[in-house]
Amino acid sequence: MVYKGQPLNAQLAFGFCSCSLDPPHTKSLLTVSDRATMSAFVGKYSDELIKTAKCLATPGKGILASDESTGTIGKRLSSINLENVESNRQALRELLFTAPGVFDYLSGVILFEETLYQKTSDGKPFVDLLIAGGVVPGIKVDKGTVEIAGTNGETTTQGHDSLGARCAKYYEAGARFAKWRAVLKIGAAGEPSELAVKQNAEGLARYALICQENGLVPIVEPEILTDGGHDIKTCAAATERVLAAVYKSLNDHKVLLEGTLLKTNMITPGSDSPKVGAEVIAEYTVAALRRTVPPAVAGVVFLSGGQSEEEATQNLNAMNKLEVLKPWTLSFSFGRALQQSTLKKWLGKKENVAAAQAAFVVRCKANSEAALGKYAGSGAGDAAASESLYVKGYKY
């Protein structure tokens, strides 16, 4: 398989990434054929999937979530009085992807389908721009949520129809990983219900296997919304229950865990409850991961879940400072929590692009430091960094 006339391993197996399949001191003695006798799925892309997942989980780097739907990015643009047209959407994403030095802090970027095929103003495809900067292009592949009949407004995610064909098309276009968001909620009637947990876990596993069959590393994203007045213990219990179900389903479907990443919520009190400190959030979150996520998983990245930019960074930093065994890298995959200050600086004006890009790089650098447990507040100066980004029932 080739991309733009180049052999796969030459251009898009991410040869620019220094990751090997295993660190030198833990080099695997298992070949693909050896792994075929084990329980995990093995296909022609298996070694590439493992390498790509390791690149995405590079310590000190994270993933920019730039995969907002047309409707969601329209809300961002309207907040700065810009019309939701393709030229404005392209301008925002070009601003982000061409920020000087930003690729030092990013391992991947999740794109919306429109963005996968867009170009810079001087004609360079965004995918080529990312690859040249050593950043893995990814693609959102789910089609949003639909309500599960017989539940109290709980949802499952749609998009499995034609997913294999779409993944193959995205691979040819240069994408090497994918994202699928499942949305669950905590409610007074015992939500998330067993039905919702099971359906979303099964959906994530089916998505993950289809991606791996077509060369894309699946980012598995079960998000528990912060909506509600529950305490942090309730969030922890729900998160552990959901993650346990997800990994059971992934194993039942024989998904190659080494070729996956987890994207999940931090464990926090509900939006209507008093806040707690970063150290408390870190302890609950890491404990939940240790109880449910197999060490074979390449890395864990967090969504910001409506936290302010600074809150999300401080919480990530606290997790990485915890002196307990964490067999995966813990990093970021933020959208709102990387872009809020940038939008406020930009305002859609060409003369503001440099200042907006500088603000974006500040946030990416801050989270890079937090992913290593070395953040000391360098990004806290901007007032926009402390603004809550919570939106009830948030949809991408």
BELHUKA-V405492 format. One record per residue. N is the residue number from 0. D_FIRST is the distance of its C-alpha to the first C-alpha in Angstrom with 2 decimals. Layout:
n;d_first
N;D_FIRST
N;D_FIRST
This chain:
n;d_first
0;0.00
1;3.78
2;7.08
3;10.11
4;9.18
5;8.72
6;6.67
7;5.88
8;9.23
9;10.96
10;11.12
11;10.23
12;10.92
13;14.34
14;15.49
15;18.41
16;19.67
17;22.14
18;21.77
19;21.24
20;20.65
21;24.43
22;27.31
23;28.58
24;31.64
25;29.80
26;26.86
27;25.62
28;26.42
29;24.27
30;21.00
31;18.54
32;20.51
33;23.70
34;22.73
35;22.15
36;25.93
37;26.50
38;26.67
39;23.51
40;20.33
41;17.80
42;14.25
43;10.96
44;10.84
45;14.54
46;14.89
47;12.64
48;14.80
49;17.89
50;17.21
51;16.47
52;19.59
53;21.61
54;20.74
55;21.86
56;24.96
57;25.92
58;29.76
59;31.44
60;28.56
61;27.99
62;26.04
63;27.25
64;27.40
65;27.04
66;26.03
67;29.44
68;29.64
69;31.26
70;34.55
71;34.54
72;33.69
73;36.39
74;38.90
75;37.95
76;38.42
77;41.67
78;43.03
79;43.15
80;44.26
81;41.06
82;39.96
83;36.77
84;34.93
85;31.39
86;32.71
87;34.39
88;31.45
89;29.26
90;32.07
91;32.37
92;28.74
93;28.69
94;31.85
95;30.23
96;26.97
97;28.88
98;31.73
99;32.49
100;31.63
101;30.31
102;26.97
103;29.15
104;29.78
105;26.55
106;23.47
107;21.87
108;22.66
109;22.47
110;22.11
111;23.45
112;21.32
113;23.45
114;22.90
115;19.10
116;19.43
117;22.63
118;23.43
119;26.23
120;29.39
121;28.42
122;25.13
123;22.53
124;20.01
125;20.91
126;17.37
127;17.39
128;20.92
129;20.18
130;17.34
131;19.70
132;22.37
133;20.58
134;20.45
135;17.78
136;17.41
137;18.10
138;19.11
139;22.12
140;21.34
141;24.81
142;27.17
143;30.39
144;33.17
145;35.56
146;38.88
147;39.32
148;42.28
149;45.25
150;44.56
151;46.24
152;43.61
153;40.75
154;37.21
155;33.86
156;30.53
157;28.85
158;25.34
159;23.94
160;23.94
161;20.54
162;19.19
163;16.18
164;15.24
165;16.06
166;14.03
167;10.81
168;12.04
169;13.00
170;9.77
171;8.33
172;11.72
173;11.48
174;13.46
175;13.20
176;16.40
177;18.71
178;22.46
179;24.78
180;28.52
181;31.15
182;34.70
183;37.82
184;41.39
185;44.52
186;47.55
187;51.18
188;50.57
189;48.44
190;45.07
191;42.33
192;43.21
193;41.81
194;40.28
195;38.45
196;37.28
197;36.00
198;34.24
199;32.49
200;31.52
201;30.08
202;28.22
203;26.66
204;25.62
205;24.04
206;22.11
207;21.01
208;19.74
209;17.82
210;16.14
211;15.26
212;13.87
213;11.34
214;10.62
215;13.65
216;16.73
217;19.68
218;22.81
219;25.58
220;28.49
221;31.78
222;34.29
223;38.01
224;39.77
225;42.71
226;44.89
227;48.28
228;51.14
229;49.94
230;50.38
231;47.83
232;48.55
233;47.68
234;44.34
235;43.68
236;44.54
237;42.36
238;39.37
239;39.75
240;40.06
241;36.93
242;34.78
243;36.11
244;35.18
245;31.67
246;30.95
247;32.63
248;30.38
249;27.20
250;28.40
251;29.44
252;25.93
253;24.59
254;22.53
255;21.29
256;23.75
257;22.44
258;19.33
259;21.61
260;24.20
261;27.46
262;28.86
263;32.49
264;35.91
265;38.46
266;41.54
267;44.29
268;47.38
269;47.14
270;47.47
271;51.16
272;52.07
273;53.30
274;50.69
275;50.43
276;49.56
277;46.18
278;47.17
279;47.93
280;44.64
281;42.84
282;44.75
283;44.15
284;40.45
285;39.69
286;41.89
287;40.03
288;36.65
289;38.13
290;39.45
291;36.33
292;33.00
293;31.70
294;31.19
295;27.69
296;26.58
297;24.99
298;27.16
299;29.45
300;29.66
301;32.53
302;33.07
303;36.28
304;37.82
305;40.18
306;41.65
307;42.65
308;40.43
309;42.86
310;43.37
311;39.68
312;39.49
313;42.70
314;41.66
315;38.34
316;40.31
317;42.84
318;40.25
319;38.86
320;42.43
321;43.30
322;44.05
323;42.57
324;39.59
325;36.42
326;33.44
327;30.88
328;30.71
329;32.55
330;31.44
331;31.29
332;29.18
333;31.79
334;31.93
335;35.61
336;36.74
337;34.78
338;35.58
339;39.21
340;40.86
341;38.33
342;39.16
343;42.86
344;42.57
345;40.45
346;42.29
347;40.06
348;41.80
349;40.18
350;42.95
351;42.03
352;38.35
353;39.05
354;41.29
355;38.86
356;36.02
357;38.45
358;39.29
359;35.66
360;35.13
361;38.35
362;37.09
363;33.70
364;35.58
365;38.11
366;35.56
367;33.79
368;37.23
369;37.85
370;34.67
371;36.37
372;39.80
373;41.12
374;41.79
375;45.34
376;45.59
377;44.28
378;42.82
379;45.90
380;47.79
381;46.45
382;48.38
383;45.33
384;43.79
385;46.51
386;46.25
387;45.30
388;42.13
389;42.94
390;42.41
391;43.58
392;40.93
393;38.26
394;35.30
395;32.05
